[in-house]
Amino acid sequence: MGRRNRNVNKFAQRKRERKEQEKNPQQKPADTRKHYEDIVRENAIFEEYYKAQKVCPDDQWDDFMRAIKKDLPTAFRITGSKCETDALLNIVKSQYFSEILNHKLKLDDEKEEEEIKPVNLPWYPGGLVWQLPVSRTHIRRNEPLYRLHNFLVAETEAGGVSRQEAVSMIPPVVLQVEPHHKVLDMCAAPGSKTAQLIEFLHSDEDKMPTGFVMANDVDNSRCYMLVHQAKRLNSPCIIITNHDSAVLPSLVVSDEENPSATKPLKFDRVLCDVPCSGDATLRKNPDIWTKWSTGNGNNLHGIQYRILRRGVELLSVGGRLVYSTCSFNPVENEAVVHRILQETGASVTLVDVQDLLPGLKFHKGMTHWRPASKDMVFYNSYDEVPEKWQTVVRPQMFPPKTEDLDKYNLDRCIRILPHHQDTGGFFVAVFEKTALLPWEKDPTKKPDVAADEPAEEPEKKEPPKKRRRMGGYREDPFVFFSGENEDVFPSIKEFYDLDTKFDPTCLLTRCHVGKKKNIYLVSAMVKEVVQKNENSIKIINTGVKTFVRCDNKNMKCPFRLSQEGLQSIAQYIGPKRRVTILKEDLILILQCDNPSKPPELKLFTEHTQNMVKDFATGSCVLEYKDTSSGLSLRLVGWRGVHSLRAYTAAPDTVHYLRLLGADYSKYDVNKFKKAAEVPKDDSIEVSGTASTSENDPNKTNAMETEEGMNVT
């Protein structure tokens, strides 16, 4: 019996199944899935349910249904440092938008062609988000838009652009993250919102944040999607964990008043973007039309509540939590919010955040709804629910009584519907914790027991909850440097002329023994969280790659710099390894196509030749500053015996050439033209995966590609 109910390692199980399939090959069942274009976007039960729930006024119902049956428009956000976002935004407006405004396309079932008018979303800070009234499919399949498509693909890989559904960007905005905040993203994968949280955390570009982001997900394989997102943002202030967020372990940090002791770690900001039925994403995922039922929302209510409850427990007093779903269903939305407000009393309140979202159209949260069973019978109270449905429709799913509406302020929730501003649907509720929860104990208070009074009986503890066994790969350890005397650090410190303020104990490797290949950097706060909690929580990844082993006979230090961690370490690198480079020289380096023939020093301007003539061979920082525009760039370079090159991956190369206004047309390939029509250059590799080792400077160059990148 015990073996039958054991938690099976799904990775090992798949391996066994593959071997079994090889031994006994069987014909695979026919794939009955339909292509999105063939799906009939109708579901009578869906329409009946939401019309009865009155998710929108009757006079808007037709607009609501018409909008939800169309493909989702494309939205993207400009990311990166302030000077780079300004430069990229100007390029987008002047080049790509002016180009597409001259074209008309036939969209969906429209009879006539329509103009493509980019719309700036006014509610996003800095005007960095744009929406185009064309779907991703339209952009990919229409030749007039091929340059825009190439731009979005390349810049997404380089981290200059983030492609994300517009309404999905709202929760991190209303969370109001600041650089000193400790932030928890409870259900983070695939990581678009996590990326926003990191961007807000790094809003002060001159300093490393004192806060951090912990991004958690229950699915081990999806955690590696988070790792990919984090790599694009190059932050030393993120921890990726793999746990069931409903039972996320309590963490500890050092107590400032008593450094030898610890105290519970509470988060200043918590994002609770819970698993949901996803019916508000019908424009993006049309297959939901074929499988939608009332049972989806009812089944998820419990887990959504448990995740929210745990989030509120981990929130500090005075902190802010955002609960969000991509569902229209009030059972997944207002019912969960109402339930937690009932339990927490006055210790948690809803916050009105409409002032933070200027120009956003939305409906206020619902104050009345009726849960329904799978047979589409609606109930006004739990007393009406037949016994056979009482495990499906629960008492907590019903709305508050009319006389209690003012107590809960459910109208402070935000409901965005597709027809409001041609987006997907979304639900957002913002909580503030004003006091300890009724079941929480104040850790700062010690019980007062008089000498003549008997001590209170110890409180009976609840039986321990069964810990969920986590699957997935066994992670390598996180081994921090012991300090200045770490075996490889003295040579790194001397070669890069590191400032004495740099703390080497914030460097780590992923192995106890053997050669250190990659060295990662974390912030001081992240180091403490990892060291204090590594045995109680499964950490998948943390830190940003800063130094890479590079055993080269001409190099005094066995480690080169990594572009990923350059922005975090650059402030500590001394003048001995910094080169102020001119624009034409930087373009010359970036346009180098041949990895075995980097530009020789004699090809550079006299200024650059004088800068590097006394430089020892090895890794260095290339710095460029445009005084007129304020554009500032930092790249990892390599001073060869007779040459100078840059260590940038292909998408980064295109990104920098674009910002510099240089020619990158050889990467901007029109895939609609036949190969014979495209000028051939054997020295150019536009797509593919790098087969060269990043540890060998003779095999890595400005054209080095990263896994999965295809500029075309």
C-alpha positions in Angstrom: 0.0 0.0 0.0 2.8 2.4 1.0 4.6 1.9 -2.3 1.5 2.5 -4.4 1.0 5.9 -2.8 4.6 7.1 -2.8 5.7 10.3 -4.4 7.3 9.2 -7.7 10.2 11.2 -9.2 8.6 12.2 -12.5 12.0 12.7 -14.2 13.0 9.1 -13.4 9.5 7.9 -14.4 9.8 9.5 -17.8 13.2 7.9 -18.3 11.7 4.5 -17.5 8.8 5.1 -19.8 11.1 6.0 -22.7 13.1 2.8 -22.2 9.9 0.8 -22.1 8.7 2.4 -25.3 12.0 1.6 -27.0 11.6 -2.1 -26.0 7.9 -2.4 -26.8 7.1 0.3 -29.5 3.4 1.0 -29.7 1.5 3.2 -32.1 0.8 6.6 -30.5 -2.8 7.6 -30.3 -3.9 10.1 -32.9 -3.5 13.8 -31.8 -7.0 15.1 -31.5 -6.0 18.7 -30.6 -7.1 21.4 -32.9 -5.1 24.2 -34.3 -6.0 27.5 -32.7 -7.4 28.8 -36.0 -9.8 25.9 -36.2 -11.2 26.2 -32.8 -14.8 27.5 -32.7 -14.8 30.3 -30.2 -18.1 29.6 -28.6 -19.2 28.0 -25.4 -22.9 28.3 -24.4 -22.3 27.3 -20.7 -19.6 30.0 -20.5 -21.9 32.7 -21.8 -24.8 31.5 -19.6 -22.7 31.5 -16.5 -21.1 34.9 -16.8 -24.3 36.6 -18.0 -26.0 35.3 -14.9 -23.1 36.5 -12.8 -23.4 40.0 -14.4 -19.6 40.4 -14.8 -20.4 43.4 -17.0 -23.5 45.6 -17.6 -26.1 44.2 -20.0 -25.5 47.0 -22.4 -21.8 46.0 -22.7 -22.3 42.3 -23.0 -22.2 42.2 -26.8 -19.0 44.3 -26.8 -17.5 42.0 -24.2 -18.2 38.8 -26.2 -17.1 40.4 -29.5 -13.7 41.4 -27.9 -13.1 38.1 -26.2 -13.4 36.2 -29.5 -10.6 38.2 -31.2 -6.9 37.5 -31.1 -4.9 39.3 -28.4 -3.0 42.4 -29.5 0.8 42.5 -29.0 2.2 44.5 -26.1 5.8 45.0 -25.1 7.8 46.9 -22.5 11.1 48.7 -22.9 13.5 47.5 -20.1 17.1 48.1 -19.0 19.0 51.1 -17.6 17.4 54.6 -17.9 19.8 55.8 -20.6 19.3 52.6 -22.6 15.5 52.7 -22.3 15.4 56.3 -23.5 17.6 55.5 -26.5 15.6 52.4 -27.4 12.3 54.2 -27.0 13.4 56.9 -29.4 14.6 54.2 -31.9 11.2 52.4 -31.6 9.2 55.6 -32.3 11.4 57.0 -35.0 12.1 53.8 -37.0 9.7 51.0 -36.4 6.5 52.9 -35.6 6.9 55.3 -38.4 7.5 52.4 -40.8 4.4 50.4 -39.8 2.1 53.4 -39.8 2.5 53.4 -43.6 1.0 49.9 -43.9 -2.5 48.5 -43.7 -3.3 45.0 -42.7 -6.5 42.8 -42.8 -7.1 41.8 -39.2 -9.1 38.8 -38.1 -12.5 38.7 -39.9 -12.5 42.4 -40.8 -13.6 43.1 -44.4 -11.3 46.0 -44.9 -7.6 46.6 -44.1 -6.9 48.7 -41.1 -4.1 51.0 -40.1 -1.7 49.9 -37.4 -1.7 52.5 -34.7 0.7 51.9 -31.7 -0.9 52.9 -28.4 1.1 54.0 -25.4 -0.4 52.7 -22.2 -0.8 55.7 -19.8 -1.0 53.8 -16.6 2.5 52.3 -16.8 5.3 54.4 -15.2 7.6 56.1 -17.6 5.5 55.5 -20.7 7.5 52.4 -21.4 4.7 50.1 -22.5 3.2 50.0 -26.0 0.4 48.0 -27.6 -0.1 47.2 -31.2 -3.6 46.2 -32.6 -2.0 43.1 -34.3 -1.5 39.7 -32.8 1.9 38.0 -32.5 0.8 35.7 -35.4 0.2 38.8 -37.6 3.6 40.2 -36.8 5.3 36.9 -37.6 3.5 36.2 -40.8 3.3 39.6 -42.5 6.3 40.7 -44.6 5.8 44.5 -44.0 6.3 43.8 -40.3 9.4 41.6 -40.6 11.8 44.3 -39.2 9.5 44.8 -36.2 9.4 41.1 -35.6 13.2 40.8 -35.8 13.5 43.8 -33.4 11.2 42.2 -30.8 12.9 38.8 -31.0 16.4 40.1 -30.8 15.7 42.7 -28.1 13.8 40.2 -26.0 16.8 37.9 -26.0 19.1 40.8 -25.1 16.9 42.0 -22.3 16.0 45.3 -23.9 12.4 44.4 -24.4 9.9 42.3 -22.5 6.9 40.8 -24.4 4.0 40.4 -22.0 0.3 40.7 -22.0 -0.6 44.3 -21.1 -3.0 43.7 -18.1 -0.5 41.1 -16.7 1.8 44.1 -16.0 -0.6 45.7 -13.5 0.1 43.7 -10.3 3.8 44.7 -10.0 2.9 48.3 -10.7 0.4 48.5 -7.8 2.7 46.5 -5.5 5.0 49.6 -5.5 8.3 47.9 -5.0 11.3 50.0 -3.8 15.0 49.1 -3.7 15.0 48.3 0.0 12.0 45.9 0.0 12.1 42.2 0.6 9.8 40.9 -2.1 8.2 37.4 -2.4 6.6 36.2 -5.7 4.7 33.1 -4.6 3.7 31.6 -7.9 6.3 33.1 -10.2 6.7 31.0 -13.3 7.1 31.7 -16.2 8.5 34.9 -14.7 7.2 38.0 -16.6 6.0 39.6 -13.4 9.2 38.6 -11.6 11.1 40.5 -14.2 9.1 43.6 -13.5 9.7 43.2 -9.7 13.4 43.1 -10.4 13.2 46.1 -12.6 11.5 48.1 -9.9 13.9 46.8 -7.3 16.8 48.2 -9.4 15.2 51.6 -10.0 18.2 53.4 -8.3 20.8 52.4 -10.9 23.8 53.8 -8.9 23.4 51.5 -5.9 22.9 47.8 -5.4 19.5 47.2 -3.8 19.5 46.3 -0.1 16.3 44.3 -0.8 15.8 41.2 -2.9 13.2 39.2 -4.8 12.4 35.6 -3.9 10.7 34.0 -6.9 9.0 30.7 -6.0 7.1 28.1 -8.0 5.8 24.6 -7.1 6.7 23.1 -10.6 10.4 22.2 -10.7 10.7 22.3 -14.5 9.0 25.8 -14.6 11.5 27.1 -12.1 14.1 26.9 -14.9 12.0 29.2 -16.9 12.5 31.7 -14.0 16.2 31.1 -14.2 16.1 32.1 -17.9 14.1 35.3 -17.2 16.5 36.2 -14.3 19.6 35.7 -16.6 18.3 38.4 -19.0 18.1 40.9 -16.1 21.5 40.2 -14.6 20.5 40.8 -11.0 22.5 39.7 -7.9 19.4 40.2 -5.8 17.1 37.3 -6.8 16.6 33.8 -5.2 14.6 31.2 -7.1 13.0 28.5 -4.9 10.9 25.4 -5.6 8.1 24.9 -3.0 4.4 24.5 -2.7 3.6 28.2 -1.9 0.5 27.2 0.2 2.9 25.7 2.7 6.0 27.8 2.1 8.4 27.3 5.0 9.1 30.1 7.4 12.5 31.6 6.9 14.9 33.4 9.3 17.5 36.2 9.2 19.9 37.6 11.7 18.4 39.8 14.5 20.0 43.3 14.3 19.6 43.7 18.0 21.2 40.4 18.8 23.4 39.3 15.8 24.0 35.8 17.4 20.3 35.1 17.2 17.8 34.9 14.4 14.3 36.3 13.8 11.5 35.3 11.3 11.9 36.8 7.9 8.9 38.8 6.9 8.4 40.3 3.4 7.6 43.9 2.7 5.9 43.0 -0.6 4.2 39.8 -1.6 2.8 39.0 -5.1 0.1 36.3 -5.0 -0.6 35.7 -8.7 -2.3 32.4 -8.1 -3.1 29.4 -10.4 -6.5 29.9 -11.9 -8.9 28.7 -14.6 -7.4 31.3 -16.9 -10.7 32.0 -18.8 -9.7 35.7 -19.0 -6.9 34.6 -21.4 -9.3 33.2 -24.0 -7.9 35.7 -26.6 -4.4 34.2 -26.1 -5.5 30.6 -25.4 -8.5 29.7 -27.5 -8.4 26.1 -26.5 -10.0 27.1 -23.2 -13.3 27.5 -25.2 -13.5 23.8 -25.7 -12.9 22.7 -22.0 -14.4 25.5 -19.9 -16.8 24.4 -17.1 -18.1 25.9 -13.8 -16.1 23.2 -12.0 -12.8 24.8 -12.9 -13.2 27.8 -10.6 -14.9 25.8 -7.8 -12.0 23.3 -7.7 -9.4 26.0 -7.5 -11.0 28.2 -4.8 -9.4 26.2 -2.0 -5.8 26.3 -3.2 -6.1 30.0 -4.1 -7.3 30.7 -0.6 -4.5 28.7 1.0 -1.8 30.4 -1.0 -3.3 33.9 -0.2 -3.5 33.0 3.5 0.1 31.9 3.6 1.1 35.1 1.7 -0.6 37.2 4.4 1.2 35.3 7.1 4.6 35.9 5.5 3.8 39.6 5.0 5.2 42.2 7.5 3.0 44.6 9.3 2.7 47.7 7.1 3.5 45.6 4.1 1.5 45.3 0.9 0.2 42.1 -0.9 -1.3 41.9 -4.3 -3.7 39.0 -5.1 -4.4 38.5 -8.8 -5.9 36.1 -11.3 -6.5 35.9 -15.1 -10.1 34.7 -14.5 -13.5 36.4 -14.7 -14.9 34.0 -12.0 -16.0 35.7 -8.7 -15.6 32.4 -7.0 -11.8 32.6 -7.7 -11.7 36.3 -7.1 -13.9 38.2 -4.7 -14.9 35.0 -2.9 -11.3 34.3 -2.0 -10.7 38.0 -1.0 -13.9 38.0 1.1 -12.9 34.8 2.8 -9.4 36.0 3.9 -10.9 39.4 5.1 -13.4 37.5 7.2 -10.7 35.5 8.9 -8.2 38.2 9.4 -10.6 40.8 10.8 -9.2 44.3 11.0 -5.6 43.2 10.7 -5.8 43.2 6.8 -7.6 45.7 4.7 -8.2 46.3 0.9 -6.5 49.3 -0.6 -8.0 51.6 -3.3 -5.2 51.9 -5.9 -7.0 53.4 -8.9 -4.9 56.6 -8.5 -1.8 54.5 -9.3 -3.3 53.5 -12.7 -4.2 56.7 -14.5 -6.1 56.1 -17.7 -6.9 52.5 -17.0 -10.5 51.5 -17.7 -12.0 48.9 -15.3 -15.0 47.8 -13.3 -15.0 47.8 -9.5 -15.1 44.5 -7.7 -18.3 42.6 -7.5 -20.3 42.6 -4.2 -22.9 40.0 -5.3 -22.5 36.6 -7.1 -24.0 33.2 -7.1 -21.9 30.0 -7.0 -23.1 27.2 -9.3 -22.6 23.5 -9.4 -21.4 21.5 -12.4 -25.0 21.1 -13.6 -25.3 24.9 -13.9 -27.7 25.4 -11.0 -27.1 28.7 -9.2 -27.4 29.0 -5.4 -28.2 32.1 -3.3 -27.1 30.5 0.0 -25.3 27.3 1.2 -28.6 26.1 2.6 -29.9 25.6 -0.9 -27.0 23.4 -2.0 -28.0 19.7 -2.4 -26.0 17.2 -0.4 -24.3 15.7 -3.5 -22.8 19.2 -4.3 -21.8 20.3 -0.8 -18.2 19.2 -1.3 -18.0 21.2 -4.5 -19.9 24.4 -3.6 -18.6 25.4 -0.2 -20.0 27.9 2.3 -17.0 30.2 1.9 -17.8 30.8 -1.8 -20.8 32.9 -1.1 -20.8 36.7 -1.1 -21.1 38.8 2.1 -24.5 39.8 3.5 -25.8 43.1 2.3 -25.4 44.7 5.7 -21.7 43.7 5.8 -20.7 45.1 2.4 -19.2 48.3 3.9 -17.0 46.2 6.2 -15.1 44.4 3.4 -14.9 47.1 0.7 -14.9 44.6 -2.2 -15.5 47.4 -4.6 -11.9 48.4 -4.2 -10.9 45.3 -6.2 -10.2 45.9 -9.9 -11.7 44.0 -12.8 -10.3 44.6 -16.3 -12.5 43.2 -19.2 -11.3 42.7 -22.8 -13.5 45.4 -24.3 -12.3 48.1 -21.9 -9.1 48.8 -23.8 -8.7 45.8 -26.2 -6.7 43.6 -23.8 -7.1 40.3 -22.0 -9.1 40.1 -18.7 -7.6 40.4 -15.2 -8.5 40.7 -11.5 -6.4 42.6 -9.0 -6.9 43.1 -5.2 -4.4 45.0 -3.1 -4.1 44.3 0.6 -2.3 46.1 3.4 -1.4 44.4 6.7 -2.1 46.8 9.5 -1.6 44.5 12.5 -0.6 41.0 13.4 -3.1 38.4 12.3 -5.4 37.0 15.0 -3.5 33.7 15.0 0.0 35.3 14.9 2.2 35.8 18.0 4.2 39.0 18.4 7.9 37.8 18.4 9.1 40.9 20.2 6.8 40.2 23.2 7.9 38.0 26.0 5.2 36.5 28.3 4.9 38.2 31.7 4.5 35.6 34.5 4.2 36.8 38.1 6.1 34.8 40.7 3.0 33.8 42.7 1.0 32.9 39.6 1.2 29.4 38.0 2.6 29.4 34.6 0.1 28.9 31.8 -0.1 25.4 30.3 1.8 25.2 27.1 -0.4 25.6 24.1 -1.2 22.4 22.3 0.6 22.2 19.1 -1.2 21.2 15.9 -0.1 17.9 14.4 2.8 18.5 12.0 1.8 19.0 8.4 3.0 16.3 6.0 5.9 17.8 4.1 5.6 17.6 0.4 8.5 15.8 -1.2 9.9 17.9 -4.0 10.9 16.3 -7.3 13.3 17.6 -9.9 17.1 17.7 -10.2 19.4 17.7 -7.2 20.9 21.1 -7.0 24.6 21.8 -6.6 25.5 23.5 -3.3 26.0 27.2 -2.8 29.6 27.6 -1.6 30.5 31.2 -0.5 34.0 32.5 -0.4 35.5 32.6 3.1 37.0 36.0 2.5 40.2 37.7 1.3 42.2 34.5 1.6 40.0 32.3 -0.7 42.4 30.5 -2.9 41.5 32.3 -6.2 40.5 35.7 -4.8 43.9 37.4 -4.3 44.8 37.0 -8.0 41.3 38.4 -9.0 41.6 41.3 -6.6 45.1 42.3 -7.8 44.4 41.9 -11.5 41.1 43.8 -11.5 42.4 46.3 -9.0 39.2 45.7 -6.9 38.2 48.4 -4.4 38.7 47.6 -0.7 35.0 48.1 -0.2 34.2 45.0 -2.2 33.1 42.1 0.0 34.5 38.8 -1.3 32.2 36.8 1.0 29.3 37.7 -1.4 31.0 35.6 -4.1 30.0 32.0 -4.5 30.6 28.9 -6.5 28.5 25.7 -7.0 31.1 23.1 -6.0 32.9 22.1 -2.8 35.9 20.5 -4.5 37.6 20.8 -7.8 38.4 23.8 -9.9 36.1 26.8 -9.6 34.7 27.4 -13.1 32.1 30.1 -12.6 32.0 32.6 -9.8 28.7 34.3 -9.0 27.9 37.5 -7.1 25.0 38.0 -4.7 24.0 41.0 -2.5 24.7 40.9 1.2 21.0 40.3 2.0 20.7 37.4 -0.4 23.8 35.8 1.0 22.3 35.9 4.5 19.0 34.4 3.4 20.8 31.6 1.5 23.2 30.8 4.4 20.5 30.8 7.1 17.8 28.9 5.1 19.6 26.6 2.6 18.6 23.5 4.6 15.0 24.4 5.0 14.1 25.5 1.5 15.0 24.2 -1.9 16.9 26.9 -3.7 17.2 26.4 -7.5 19.4 29.4 -8.4 20.7 32.7 -7.1 23.4 35.2 -8.0 24.7 36.6 -11.3 27.7 35.1 -13.1 30.6 37.5 -12.6 33.9 35.7 -13.2 34.5 32.8 -15.6 37.6 30.6 -15.5 39.8 31.3 -18.5 43.1 29.3 -18.4 45.2 31.2 -20.8 49.0 31.2 -20.8 49.1 35.0 -21.6 46.9 35.9 -18.7 48.1 36.7 -15.2 44.6 36.0 -13.7 42.8 32.7 -14.5 39.4 34.4 -14.6 37.8 36.7 -17.1 34.8 39.0 -16.5 31.3 37.9 -17.5 29.0 40.4 -19.2 26.1 39.1 -17.0 27.6 40.4 -13.8 29.5 43.4 -15.2 27.0 46.1 -14.1 27.2 44.8 -10.5 30.9 44.5 -10.2 32.0 47.4 -12.5 31.9 50.1 -9.7 34.6 48.1 -7.8 37.0 47.6 -10.7 40.0 49.9 -10.7 41.4 52.0 -13.6 44.0 49.4 -14.4 41.4 47.3 -16.2 39.1 50.0 -17.6 39.2 51.4 -21.2 37.3 54.5 -22.2 36.6 53.8 -25.8 35.4 56.0 -28.7 32.2 55.3 -30.6 33.9 54.3 -33.9 36.2 51.9 -32.1 33.3 50.3 -30.2 31.5 49.8 -33.5 34.6 48.3 -35.1 34.7 45.7 -32.3 31.0 44.9 -32.4 31.0 44.5 -36.2 33.8 42.0 -36.2 32.5 38.8 -37.8 35.4 36.4 -37.6 36.0 34.9 -34.2 39.6 33.9 -35.1 40.5 37.3 -36.4 39.6 40.0 -33.9 40.4 43.7 -34.8 44.1 44.4 -34.6 45.2 47.4 -32.5 46.5 49.3 -35.4 43.0 49.6 -36.8 41.8 51.6 -33.8 42.0 55.3 -33.2 45.2 56.7 -31.6 43.1 57.5 -28.5 42.2 53.8 -27.9 45.7 52.6 -28.9 47.2 54.9 -26.2 44.6 53.7 -23.6 45.5 50.0 -24.0 49.2 50.1 -24.9 50.3 49.4 -21.3 47.4 47.0 -20.5 48.3 43.5 -19.5 46.8 40.8 -21.7 43.4 39.7 -20.4 39.9 40.7 -19.6 38.9 44.4 -19.2 36.0 46.8 -19.1 35.1 48.8 -22.3 33.3 52.0 -21.4 31.5 54.3 -23.8 29.7 57.6 -22.9 27.9 59.9 -25.3 27.9 63.3 -23.6 25.1 64.7 -25.9 22.5 61.9 -25.4 23.7 60.6 -22.1 23.9 57.0 -23.5 26.4 55.0 -21.4 27.5 51.5 -22.2 29.8 48.9 -20.5 31.0 45.8 -22.2 33.4 43.0 -21.2 36.5 43.3 -23.5 39.6 41.3 -24.0 43.0 42.8 -24.6 44.9 40.4 -26.8 48.6 40.5 -27.6 47.9 42.5 -30.8 44.1 42.9 -30.7 41.0 44.1 -28.8 37.6 42.4 -28.8 34.3 42.2 -26.9 32.7 39.3 -25.1 29.1 39.8 -26.1 26.5 37.3 -27.2 24.8 37.8 -30.6 21.6 39.4 -29.3 23.7 41.8 -27.2 25.8 42.7 -30.2 22.7 43.7 -32.2 21.4 45.6 -29.2 24.5 47.7 -28.8 24.9 48.3 -32.6 21.3 49.5 -32.7 21.8 51.9 -29.7 25.0 53.3 -31.4 23.1 53.9 -34.7 25.5 51.6 -36.5 24.8 49.2 -39.4 23.4 45.8 -38.2 21.5 45.1 -41.5 23.3 41.7 -41.9 21.4 40.5 -38.8 18.1 42.0 -40.0 17.3 39.2 -42.5 14.0 39.2 -44.3 12.8 35.6 -44.0 10.2 36.1 -46.7 12.9 36.4 -49.3 14.4 33.3 -50.9 18.0 32.5 -49.8 19.2 33.3 -53.4 17.9 36.9 -53.0 19.9 37.5 -49.8 23.6 38.5 -50.2 25.7 35.6 -49.0 28.5 36.2 -46.5 30.1 33.0 -45.3 31.7 34.7 -42.3 28.3 35.6 -40.8 26.4 33.3 -38.5 23.0 34.8 -37.8 21.4 32.0 -35.9 22.1 28.8 -34.0 23.7 27.7 -30.7 27.3 28.5 -29.9 29.4 25.4 -29.9 32.4 27.3 -28.7 33.5 27.2 -25.1 33.0 30.4 -23.2 36.1 29.7 -21.2 38.4 30.0 -24.2 39.1 33.6 -25.3 40.4 32.3 -28.7 36.9 30.8 -29.4 34.6 33.4 -28.1 33.9 36.7 -29.8 31.4 39.4 -30.4 29.3 36.9 -32.5 29.1 34.3 -29.7 25.4 33.1 -29.6 23.5 31.8 -26.6 21.3 28.8 -26.5 18.0 29.1 -28.3 18.7 32.5 -29.9 17.7 33.1 -33.5 18.1 36.7 -34.6 16.1 36.0 -37.7 
